[in-house]
Structures are given as C-alpha cells and as structure tokens.
C-alpha cells in the first residue's frame, strides 16, 4: 500500500483571466494543511501577477478541456487535482483526498462543490436549485455533502485523478465541453478502476451571478447529456436525465387531450403533484439557506431549470454532432 503523503499534487485551474476568483482560490490553496503541491493556472493571456508555488501559462482562447490537457503536460505531480476557476478548497481538501489514494483501485477522488456563504442572493438561489431533490434528484450530492460512495460520473470542478491513469486514457476528449469530464470518467471505468465520492473532499463553488447565466449553463450541460445518452449510454442513459424532457412534452401535448374529461383529470393531477413538490422544495431550500426569499425564488427557478434542461436534452438527443463551446 502506497503512502498517500508521499504524493505530489498538481492543482490545475483553467481560466479566462487572472481575476478575483482566481486570487481567492490561490490564497486558500496556499493555506492547505498539505503542502506538497504545485499550482498551474491557465489563462487566455499572459499575466504579470505572481503567486507562490504557482505557474501561470497563457494558452490563447481555447476551451477548458484543452487548457487542462496542457496543464497536465506541465504537471510534475503524481496526482492531478482539477479545480474550476470559480472554486476554492477547504483547508483539508488535499489531506482528505489523498487518504483515499491508498487504495490502488481508486483512480478518481471527487467531492462536493458547495455554494459559498459569501455568494449573492441570486447565486444562492441557483445553488438551491442544485441542492434540491427536485432540481438534481439523486445527484445532488455533487452540490452538498452526502454519504461516501462509488460513482460513475462527476464534474471536474472538484476532481483528483492519478496522472498515470489520466495519461493511459489519453486525457480529456477536447471535442466536448461541457461533458469532457463525463467522457473521462467513462474511460477510467473502462480501465477497471473506480471513482470515489468523498464528502470530506470539499470545495466551495461560486454560482452564476444571474438567472440568465444560470439557465445558459443548464442548457449547455443538458444538450451534452442528451447527446451522451445515445453516444455513451453506459453512464448517461438514465431515467433521471429524461424527466425534464418528458415533463416538457407533457405540458405541450396534454392540452390537446383535456377536451376529454379523463385527460383533464390526469393533467390537473400531475400539475398539482408537481406544484406541491415545488412548494416542498422551496420550503426545504429556504430552511437550508436560512432565507424565506431564497425559498420563494427557488420555486419558479426550478421550473425554469426543468424547462430549459428539457429543451436542451431533446436537442442533444436529436443532434447528430455537437461542437464544443468556449466560455
């Protein structure tokens, strides 16, 4: 059994520019309780700023997956730690994660990306959509700590992987963004290795600043999930991902049947159950975030999220090819 504390970690952060989020993240990284690491930040353009233990390498205007692959080529660590540019770790992030790498069968370790208390009102409402049972279903552990488990897919906002395994599968598939992390996880599973979710491998993750950006993010991810449902069904062909599209089709098509009394009863019954679930989700998230206003806003925001996701998923399902999107 290898000693996890002998492992060097390369923390790789793709970014558009060196901004306040990056500065915040680096300040937290430098105060980790495990110090055998390097930081590699990959902005579009060169920067005159310097930070301890940090390489800043300009990449030009390319996607996050390509930036991460470039970062790996510069990495000296045996463990690669991928962190989004709007996320920052808890002080024990690496020490908790590295304990799990004592098991050679574990290739990826990941953990929740939780909305910071410092985020604004809309950001917290966006986070509440993701932490709600109605917004994220059985994958809400990605956004709030839940029990330790093995998973088959996880976003790269908070992901650590053995460098040798990353290189063995050829890194990220840069033709996908978003979705490159889903493909990487699938490739790792094909190696016979495991992906472990540990709630103690904890980072804070800022949410989108306004509703438009929240829905744009949802749409981009749903398109790729719809496309992956047919291209990579092993991990993406799941009932959970189809529900928003089925609900959308129900809303569109059911009025044609309400001229029949039985159809009207079904329509009213389903909508009543859905509205009740929205209210329960609003109350639950209002209590979680200790805000009545967040609880009230999350109700229509979950509905808009479902409609947006449903449209994007259907488009992805129907498209013969998807082109990677830059941020």
N, C-alpha and C positions, 0 to 999 in steps of 0.2 A: 504494500500500500504506500503510495507516494505521500510526502508531506506537503500539504497544501500551502504552508507558509514558506516554502522554498520557491514558489512560483512567482515569476514576474508577470505583471498585468500591463497590457497596453490599452489604455482607455481612448477610444476613437470617437470623435464628435464631428459629424458633418454639419456645415453651417453655410448660410449665405454670406454672413459677415461677422466680424467680432462686435457683438452688441452687448447690452446689459445682461441678457440671459446667459450668454457665454461667460462673462466676467463673474456672474453669480455662481455658475456651475463650477468654474475652476476654483473659486475661493472655498467652496465646500469640499471639492476633491482634495485640495491641498491639506485639508484638516481631517482626512480619513484616519482611522486608527490603524490602518495597514498602509505602509508607505513604500512597498516595493512595486512601484508603478511608474509609468510614463504617460503623458497626455499628448495626444495627436489631434489637433484641430485643423479642419479642412475647409476654410472659407473660399469663396469665389476669387477674391482679390488678395493681393499681398497686404500685410499689416505691419506697422512699426511697433505695435504693442508686444511686450514680452511678459511671460509668466514663468514662475519656477516649474521645472520638470516638464515643460511644455514645448512641443514643436508646432509651429504654425506654418502650414504648407498650402499655398494657394493652388487651386485646381482648375480655375476657369468655371464657366457656367455649365455645370453638369449635375446630374441627379444624385440624390443621397446614396443610392446603392453603389454608384461608381465612385463616389467620394470614399465610402467605407472600404471598398476594394483597394483603392490607392493607399489608404491609411494602413491597411494590413501589410502592404509591401514595405512600408517603413517601420512596421512594428517589430520590436525586439522581444516582446513578451511571449510566454508560453500560453497565456490566456488572453483572449481578445474580449474587451468589455465595450459593447456598443451602447452609447448614450445619445439621446436626442439633444439638439442644441437648446431646447427649452425645458430641460430636465436637470435636476441636481440630486445627489445622493445623500442618504443619511450617513452619519459618521461610521457606522459599522457595515456599510454596504459590501465592501470587498472581503472583510474578515468573515462575514456570514456566508457569502457566496463561495469562497474558496474551500470552506469546510466540506462542501458537497462534492468537490472535485477529487476528494479522496477515493471516491468510487469511480473506477476506470470506465465503467459502462455509461456513466453520465457524461454527455458531450456538451450539453447546453444547460445553463442555470439561468433562470429568469425570475422576476418578481414584479410586484405591483407598481404602477405609476399613479400616485395619489395626488389629487388636486391640492395645491398649497393653500394654507390659510390666508396667505397674503394676496391671493388672486381676487380679482374684482367680482362684482355681483353676477354679471353675465357668464364669466368664466366658471364660477362655482355652479351656476345653473347647468352649463354644458357638462361639467363633471358629474353633476347629479343625474343627468340622463344616463351616463355610462355606468354609474354605480347602482342604478335602479334595476330591480328584477325585470321590469317591463322594457327597459331600454337595452339591456345587454344579455338578459337571460342567464344561461349557465356559464357565460364567460366574463361575468362582472368581477371575478377575482383578479382580472387584469388591472382593475382600477381601484380596488380596495382589498386589503389583506384578507385572505381566506385560507383554508387549511392547505397544508403541503400536499402536493400531488404530482404525478407524471402527466404531461400534456402532449399534444401532437402539433401545436401551433402557438406562436406567441410573437407579439410585435417587438421590433428591435429597439424600442425606446429604452429598454432595460434588459439587456441580453448579454450573457457572458458565454463564450464558447472556446473550446480547445483549438488553438491555432492549427495544429496538425490535422484535425478533423475538418476545419474550415477549408484548408487548402486541398484536402483529399476530395472534397465535393466540388471544387472549382470556385468557391466563394459565392457571392450573390449573383443571381441572374439579373444583370443590369437592364435587361429589356423590360423589366417590371418595376414600376414604382407608382403607387404603393403595391405591396404584395410580394416584394422580393424576400421579405422575412418568412412568409408562408412557404415559399419555394425552398428556402434554405432549410427550414425545419423538416420539410418532407424529405429532402436529400439526406439529412442526418438520420432520420428514421430508417431510410433505406440502407444505411450502413450497419444497422442493427444496434445503434446507440440510443440513449434515452434523453429526454428533455424534462428537466425537473423544475417545477414552480415552487419557490420557497417564499412565503410571505415576509420573511426577515430580510430578504434581498430587496431592500426598499428604496425607492426614489420618489421624489416629488416631481410632478409633471404639470407645467402650466397649460391651461386650456386655451382655446381660441377666444379672441377678445370680443367678438360679436357674433350674433346669431347667423349672419350670412356666412362667415368663415367656418362656423361650426357645421352648417349644412353642406358647405362645399367639401369639407373634409369627409363627412359621412358619404356624400355622393361618390367621391373618388374611391373610397375604400369599398363601397358596395358594388361599383362596376367591376372591380377586380375580383371581388368574391364571386360575383355571378359568372365571370369568365372562368375562374378557377374551378367552379362547381362542375363544369363539363371537362376542363382540361386536366385538373388534378383532383378527381373525386374522392380519393382516399381520405383527404383531410378537409375538403371544402364542400362535399356533397352531404350536407346535414340539414335536417328539418328546420333547425333554428334560423338558418340564413334565408329560408324561403318564406317564413311567416309574414314579414312586412309586405312582400310582393303579393302574397295571397290575400292579405287584408286589403291592399290597394285594389286588386281586381274585384274583391267583394264589394267595395264601395262603388266602383264604377259600374258593375254589372247588375247588382242586386235591385236597383230601382226599376229595371225592366220587368222584374218579376213581382213587384209589390201590388200590381193590379189584382193579383191573386191573394186572397186573404191569408193563406198559409205562408206565402212568400213574405208578406208584410210582417207576420209574427216572427219569422226567422230573422228578418232584417232588424226589427226593433230589439229582439232578444240579444243578438250578437252585439249590436251597438251599445246596449245597456250594460252588458258584461264588460265591454271594452272601456266604457266611461267609468265604471266602478273601479276597474283595475288602475286607470289613470289617477283617480282620486286617491286610492290606496298608495300608489307610487309617490304621489305628491306629498302625502302626509309622512310617509316613511323617509323620503329625502329631506323634507323640511326639518324633521327631527334629527336626522344625521348631520345636517349642516347648521342646525340650530337657527333656522330662519324661516319664518312663515312666507316671506316673499319668494324665496327660492322654491319652496314647496308649491306655491301657486304658479310660478313661471314654468316649472318643470313639466306641468301637466300639458300645456299646449306645445312645449318644446319636444316632448316625447312623441306626440302626434306628428309634428312636422318632421322629426327624425325618421319615424316609420315610413311616412310617405316618400321622403327623399331617398331613403335606403331602398324602398320597394321599387322605385323608378330606376335607380342606378343598377340594382341587381338584375332586373329584367333586361336592361340594355346590355349589360355584360354577358348575360346568358345568350343573347341573340347575336352579339358581335362575333365575326369570325377571327378578329385580331384586335388586340389592344396595344396602343402605343404608350410608352412610359411618359408620365407627365413630370415636368420640372415644377418645383415650388414657385 
